[in-house]
Amino acid sequence: MAIRSLKSGTFSRSGLVGNSVIMPGSYESIASSTLSSTTASVTFSSIPSTYSHLQIRISSRSSFAFASMFDSYLAFNGDNTYSGYKDHILYGNGASPTTVTASSYNLSYTTPGPTQTASVYNGVVIDILDYANTNKYKVAKFLGGADLNGSGNIVVGSILWPNTAAINQITLSCDGSFITGSSFALYGVN
Amino acid sequence: MALNLFKIETAEVSSNASSVTFSSIPQGYTDLVVKFSTRETDAGSFGHFGIIFNSDTGANYANQHLRPDGAAVSASSSSGSNYIVASYGNAAGSTANTFGIGEAYIPNYTGTNQKRVNIESANETNSATAYMFLTSGLWTSTAAITSITFKQTLTGVFVANSTFTLYGVL
C-alpha cells in the first residue's frame, strides 16, 4: 500500500519517508445511538469540554402526522425554554426559497412523519463551534432535510443559545417521537 | 477510506487583529477546511471580512452570494474583486458575546485549475435580524494554495476570542 507524506504530498511504499508522526484524524466519536423503539428524545450528556468543536449527524423520522415535514429541536444543557433561543433558516421545497426567523430552537421543516413517503428518514448535520468557550454565546449551524421521492425539503439554518456556559449536554427531540431506526451520532472535532 | 479532517493549525485572536493568516500550508491533503468563529469592531451589528490566497491582493476574485436574513433572501455576485467575501461577521453593535460562525471548504487546493471555495456562515445576534451568508468564490489563479488570509474589508478588526481552525482533508 502506498503511503502519502502529509508534508510533501509524495507517495512511497515506506512509512519512513516524510511520515515521522502518524496523525490521528480530528473527528472522534463521542456517542451514537440507533433507536430500537420509539423514543421521545435523545440526550447526549457529560460531553467532554476538550474538543474544539462538535458535530451531530442525524438520520431520523417522527411519529408526528402532519401535512408537511415538520420540526425537530435542539436544546443545550437541559435548557428547554423554547423562547430563549433564536433561529434563522433558509428553506426550499422545489419552489421559491423562503427565509424564516423565530425565537426557538427549531431544526425547522426537516423531519418526515407518517404522512410522508414511507421509510424516508431525514439527514441533518449540525456544527457547534467553540462549544466550550465561556466568552461566547453558543451558535449551531445546520444543513438538513429529506427528499420524499418527488417532493421534499432542504433547509440551512442557525440557532443561537444566548448563554456563555460550556455545552455539556445536548437534547434532540421532535413533535411526536423519533421512531425505530432513527440514528444520532455526536462527534468531537479536535 | 472514510473522509477525515486533520487539524493543521488553530489561530485564536488574543488582541485586536486586522487579519489572520495560515501560511506554509502542507501540500499533501486533498482539500482544505477552515472553521471560524469571529467578532469584529465595526460599528453596527455586522461587519465584513474576506479571504485572499497566497497574499494576492489583486482583482482576481469572483463571488456568488446568497443571503437570507429571516425576512428576505437576496442574491448578489461580483467579479474582478480583491477578495472573496467570507462573512458579514458579528460586529460591535450586535449583542455582547455573540460571535458569527462559519466554514470554508476549499477543494483540490493543489490542483492546476482555478481555485474555488464554498463558504457558509451564520451571524446570529440574539435578535430577529441575523444573516446567513452562502458563498461560492473563485480565485482565478492556477497556483497551488500555500497561504490563506482572512482580512477585514471595512474599518474593523477581529477581537479577542475570534478563532480560525485550518484542517486538511483526506
Contacts between the chains, C-beta under 8 A, distances in Angstrom:
chain1	res1	chain2	res2	distance
A	4	B	28	6.0
A	4	B	170	7.8
A	5	B	28	5.7
A	6	B	6	7.2
A	6	B	26	5.6
A	6	B	28	4.2
A	6	B	29	7.0
A	6	B	168	7.0
A	7	B	26	5.8
A	7	B	28	6.2
A	8	B	27	6.9
A	8	B	28	6.3
A	9	B	26	7.6
A	9	B	27	4.5
A	9	B	28	3.8
A	9	B	110	6.8
A	10	B	28	7.8
A	23	B	6	5.5
A	25	B	4	3.6
A	25	B	5	6.3
A	25	B	6	6.0
A	26	B	4	7.1
A	26	B	5	4.3
A	26	B	6	5.9
A	26	B	7	4.8
A	26	B	167	6.0
A	27	B	4	6.0
A	27	B	5	6.1
A	52	B	7	7.8
A	52	B	10	6.9
A	52	B	35	7.7
A	52	B	163	7.8
A	52	B	165	5.8
A	53	B	35	6.1
A	53	B	165	7.5
A	86	B	124	5.9
A	86	B	125	7.9
A	86	B	126	5.6
A	86	B	127	7.1
A	86	B	128	7.9
A	86	B	130	7.0
A	87	B	124	8.0
A	88	B	68	7.0
A	88	B	69	7.1
A	88	B	70	4.5
A	88	B	122	7.3
A	88	B	124	7.0
A	88	B	130	4.9
A	88	B	132	6.2
A	89	B	68	7.6
A	90	B	66	7.5
A	90	B	68	4.0
A	90	B	73	6.4
A	90	B	132	6.1
A	90	B	134	7.9
A	97	B	68	7.5
A	97	B	73	5.4
A	98	B	73	7.5
A	99	B	68	3.5
A	99	B	69	6.4
A	99	B	70	5.5
A	99	B	71	6.6
A	99	B	72	6.5
A	99	B	73	5.0
A	100	B	70	6.4
A	101	B	69	7.9
A	101	B	70	2.9
A	101	B	71	7.1
A	101	B	128	5.4
A	101	B	129	7.8
A	101	B	130	7.0
A	127	B	35	7.5
A	127	B	101	7.6
A	127	B	103	6.8
A	129	B	35	5.8
A	129	B	36	7.7
A	129	B	37	4.6
A	129	B	101	4.4
A	129	B	163	7.7
A	130	B	37	4.6
A	130	B	99	7.3
A	130	B	101	7.7
A	130	B	163	5.9
A	133	B	37	7.7
A	133	B	161	6.5
A	133	B	163	7.7
A	135	B	97	6.7
A	135	B	160	7.9
A	135	B	161	4.6
A	136	B	37	6.8
A	136	B	97	5.9
A	136	B	98	7.7
A	136	B	99	4.9
A	136	B	161	6.5
A	137	B	95	7.4
A	137	B	97	4.7
A	137	B	98	5.1
A	137	B	99	7.3
A	137	B	124	7.7
A	137	B	126	6.8
A	139	B	37	7.8
A	139	B	98	7.7
A	139	B	99	7.0
A	139	B	100	7.6
A	139	B	101	5.0
A	139	B	122	6.3
A	139	B	124	5.1
A	141	B	101	6.0
A	141	B	102	7.8
A	141	B	103	7.8
A	141	B	120	6.8
A	141	B	121	8.0
A	141	B	122	4.6
A	141	B	132	7.8
A	143	B	120	7.8
A	156	B	120	6.8
A	156	B	132	6.4
A	156	B	134	7.2
A	157	B	122	7.8
A	157	B	132	7.3
A	158	B	101	7.6
A	158	B	122	3.3
A	158	B	124	5.3
A	158	B	130	7.1
A	158	B	132	6.2
A	159	B	124	7.4
A	160	B	98	7.0
A	160	B	124	3.6
A	160	B	125	7.7
A	160	B	126	5.7
A	160	B	130	7.6
A	162	B	95	7.2
A	162	B	97	7.7
A	162	B	98	7.8
A	162	B	126	4.9
A	164	B	97	5.7
A	189	B	5	7.0
A	189	B	35	7.7
A	190	B	7	5.6
